[in-house]
């Protein structure tokens, strides 16, 4: 009989947040797949879980190592997957391992627990009924701009992870793409120096242009609110007027997309058709 792959959420800071079920599972499985075995060994030692076979599954090698882990599970060994913090496969290793396990017909069981995006959202002060999680943005270039434009018209709260070193660059990018919306920077969640900084994107951009953020960061931005989405005829008229003034199509498309509630790509394509 094949074993089971357990996805065990671990604390994002405060070790008291681990669940009794997570500890029970970690003690019971035959081996544990870890994003970083050194990090996980500290956690296991803290809870007195010794003698476990730990195998490494870092993000950069998940594709190469997943097969060997799944072979062991198929042969009957139960395995727990843990990452350095939070829920496996959520902006952490595990997505490919889970997909391949299901392709093989293996059983996958989540052991839920702490996750930074939900903790940050719940205390952000922004709407929580609907949200859209972006994970980590592409670092720069066309792919980054395309992702920001893709979600600009959503009314759901937008949530993303960011490196503290890049926060000062990312906040102005968000303001440029989405306008000066309400936002929150959540830092060091559940840890000693936990902090929530709330305000418009312009204010947060100014603050973190000079202040270095430390620790893990979650950025939350209010979704599009209030304004009615423009009709195609209104958008076409706006493009025609801007082009007649001599404005360049790319920046004009970005500005109109923000105001009209359309994606930047759709506005740009419509502008190209008008120019032709």
N, C-alpha and C positions, 0 to 999 in steps of 0.2 A: 504494500500500500504506500502511495506517495505521501510525503510530508506536506506541511503547510507553510506558506510564507506569511509571516506576521509583520505588519507595518506598525512599529512601536514609536509613538510620539514621545519625545523627551523634553525636559524643561528648557525654556528659552532663556532662563537666567536663574530664577529662584528654584532650588532643588526640591523645595516642598511641593512644587506643582506636579511632580510625577504621580501617576495614579497607581493604586494598589494592583490593578489588573496589568499594568505595564510591568511592574516588578515581578508579578507572578509569571508572566510570559517570559521575561528575560531569564528567570531561574529555570524555567521548564524546557526551553528549546535546546537542541543539540549544538547549534552554532549560531553566531551573531555576525551579520554583515554590517560593516561600519564605514561611514564616510571617512573617518580618521580613527584608526584603532587606538592611537595614543590618547585621543580625547575621550573616546568611549570607555577606555580602561579606567580613567579617573572616575567617571560616573559609576561604573560597576563596582569599583573598590569602595566608593562612598557608601553604597548600599549593601556591601558585603556579599557581592555576587562574584565569586572567584572560580577559577578553573574552567572558564569557558573558552572554546575555540573561536577566536576572532579572525575574520577575514576582511580584507580591505576592499571597499567599493567606492573610490573617489569618483567625482563627476566626470573627470577627463578620461577615465578608463572603464566606465560602466559598460560600454558596448563590448569591450574585450573580456571582461570578467563575469558578466552576467551568466553566460552559458555554464561555467563551472559551478556557480552557486545553484543554478536551477537543476543541474545534473544531480547534485547531492539531495536536493529536495525531492526530485523524482524517484530517487532510490530509497526514500523513506525518512530522511532527516528533516525535522522541523527547523525553520530558520527565522530569526527576528532581524529585520532591517532597522537600523537606527542611523540617524544623521547627527551632526554636531549639536543641533538644537532644533526643536520643533517637529513638524510632521514630515516624514519621508515623502519624497516625490513632489513636494510643494516648494518650488525653487531650490530644490535639493536633489541629490541622487535618489533614484527609485522609479522614475517614470518608465524608463525602458525596461527595467527589471520586471515591473508589474505587467507591462504589456506582453513581454515574452513569456512570463509565467502563465498568463491567461491563454496565450496561443497554444501552450503545451497542455492546457486543461488542468493546471494546478490550482489549488485553492489559495486565495489571497484574503487575509483577514486584517482589517484595520483595528488598531488599538489606539483610539483617539486621545488627544491631550492638548497641551499648549501649542498655539500657533500665533506668531506675531501679528499677522494681518487682522485676525479677529479681535485680539486683545486691543490693538490700536484703534480699530474701527469703533469698538464698543464705547471707548472713552474719548473719542475725537470731538464729539459735539456736532458732527456732520450727519446727514441722513443715513440711516442704517438699513432701511427696508430693502434697498437694492444697491449692490455695489459691483464694480468690475475690477478684477485683480489683474494687473499688468506684469507682475513679477519684477524682474530687473529689465530696465529699458536697454535697447541697443546703445552702445556708448556714444555714438555720433553718426553723422552722415544721413544719407537718404533713408535708410531703414528706420532710424530713430524718428525722423520727421514724419514718415509715413505712419508709424504706430501712433504718434500723438494726434495726427490729423484723423486717423481712423476712429478714435474714441471721442473726439472733440464734441460731437453732437449728442452724446449719451447724457441722459438725465441722472443716471446712477452715479453714486460717489465713486471716484477713481482712486485706487490704492496701488502703490508700488513700493518696492524695496530699492534702496540706494546705498551705495558706499558713502561713508561720511566724507571721504576725500573728494567725491564728485558732487556732493549736495549743493555746493555754492554755484556750480555750473548748471545743474539740472533745474533748480527752481526758476531761474529766468527763462529757460527753455519752455517750461510749463506755462509760465505767464504769457509768453509770446504766442504759444499755440492755442491756449484755452481762454485767454483773457485774465483779468485780475479777480479771480474767484477766491472764496473762502477756502482756507487750507489748514492743515495741521502737520507738524513734524513731530513724530513720536520716537523717542530715543531711549535706549537701554531699558526696554520693557522688563518689568518684574525684578530689576536689579536695584542696587543701592541708589544709583543716581538716575532713576527713571525720571523722564521729563516729557511733558507735552507742551509744545509751543504752537499757539493758535493765532491766526490772523490772515489777512489777504496775502495772496502770493507776492505782491509788490513789497509788503512789509517783511515777509520771511526772506525774500531774495536779498533785500538790503542787509538784513541781520547776518545771514550766512555768507555774504560776500566778504565779511571781515572776521567772522567768528568761526573757528574750526569746530565742527561737530565731532563728537567722539562716540564710539560704540555703534551698535546696530541701529539702523534708521528705517522707519516706515514713513512714507509721505502719503497723505490723504488729501484729496482735492474735491470740492463740491462739484457735482455734475452740472450740466447746462440747465439753467433755470429761467423761467419766466417768458423769455422771448418766443414768439411764434416762429415756426420754421417757415422760411420763405418758399413761395411757389417757384416753379422753374421760370415762369415769366418774369417774376421780380428779380430772380438771380440773373437771368439773361440781360435784363435792363441795367442792373448794376455793373455787369461786366462790360456792356457796350459803353456805358458812360465813363468807366475807368479807362478803358482802352482809348476812347476818344480824347481823353485828357493826356494821353501819352504814357500812362502808367505801364510798367512791365507786368506781364501776365502772371509770373510766379508769385511775387509779393501781393499782387492784387487778389489772386485766388486764395492765398492764405488769410488775408484780411476778411474777404467776403465769406469764406467758409466759417470763420469764427462768428460773424454777425448773423449769418443766414441759417446756421444749423445743418449745413451740408458737409460732407467730407471734402477735404482739400483736393483729393484726386478727382472727384466728380466735378468740382468747380473748374479745375484746370482743364479737364477734358472738354467741358462745355465751352470754355474760353478758347481752346484750340479750334473747335468747330466754328466759332464766330470769326476768328481771324482768317480762316480759310475762305 
